[in-house]
Amino acid sequence: MGYYLDWAKDGRDWPNHAASRFVDAAGMPWHVQIMGEGPALLLLHGTGSATHTWRDVMPKLAAHYTVVAMDLPGHAFTQPPSKHSLSLPGMAAAVASLLRTLKVEPVRAVGHSAGAAVLVRMAVERLFAPADIISFNGAFFPVSGVAGQFFSPLAKTFANATIVQKLFARMADRKAVERLLRDTGSHIDAEGITLYQKLFSNEGHIAGTLGMMAAWDLHWVPQDLKNLPLPITLVYATGDRTIPPARAAEAARLAQHAGLIEIKGLGHLAHEEDPTGAAAIIADPAAHALR
């Protein structure tokens, strides 16, 4: 496997392959998937993931929406032009540029984990104007305690160390990937494990993931939530071991117009564990909101 994933070889068995295309925007070639008809609906994955995370959600929404998903800069088949594009403001500006190139104006935007923080930043900066945002286990707060003090410097060191990227990629055998996914609190099917293994065994994807982790500063995201000019629905899974479920309530208290939806028993990748339930929430969040 090369430093970056090769679509001609590595993309042959990629989920929803027929919906894929490559689009130049913000100085980079993006891997984008578009399917369905109707109002545009945007899906953003989180750190270390890719379009495959929505593989079973997209077809369920395509009957009512034009569903748009992409690999974020540095992830899977989208190669970043610079380290700035891996920061939160950089990601927000890059995604907005891609939407302009595609001439897509989403009526609803959905983000998982860090993808939700990107959407909030885009809305606060008026880079797009959907009717609302839906966050699945959103990453809105800095890592606290001792971990937070060394995590960013450590990630920056790893992001600039080619030998570390090679080591991570070589260590990504199936058992290691299964352990990593279990640590999120989610139980992913065999196809999902295979796809994550493909990502985690690629040096370019590892470099993009570590670069994103190193470049991100979430200290201003709580203020972004306070300034958010549109409604947000915060979906949280009770078994999430990556983002504490209580963080959703904290985010809801900061936002002016926020709703909460609880998913019992699932983990950080709840939308992959129960794509039917996730699609139902995305299509009609009000029907599932806590009363």
Buried (B, 14 or more C-beta within 10 A) or exposed (E): EEBBBBBEEBBEEBBBEEBBEEBEBBEBBBBBBBBBEEBBBBBBBBBBBBBBBBBBBBBBBBEBBBBBBBBBBBBBBBBBBBBBBBBBBBBBBBBBBBBBBBEBEBBBBBBBBBBBBBBBBBBBBEBBEBEBBBBBBBBBBBEEEEEEEEBBEBBBEBBBBEEBBBBBBEEBEEEBBBEBBEEBBBBBEEBBBBBBBBBBBBBBBBBBBBBBBBBBEBEBBBEBBEBBEBBBBBBBBEBBBBBEBEBBEBBBEBBEEBBBBBBEEBBBBBBBBBBEBBBBBBBEBEEBBEE
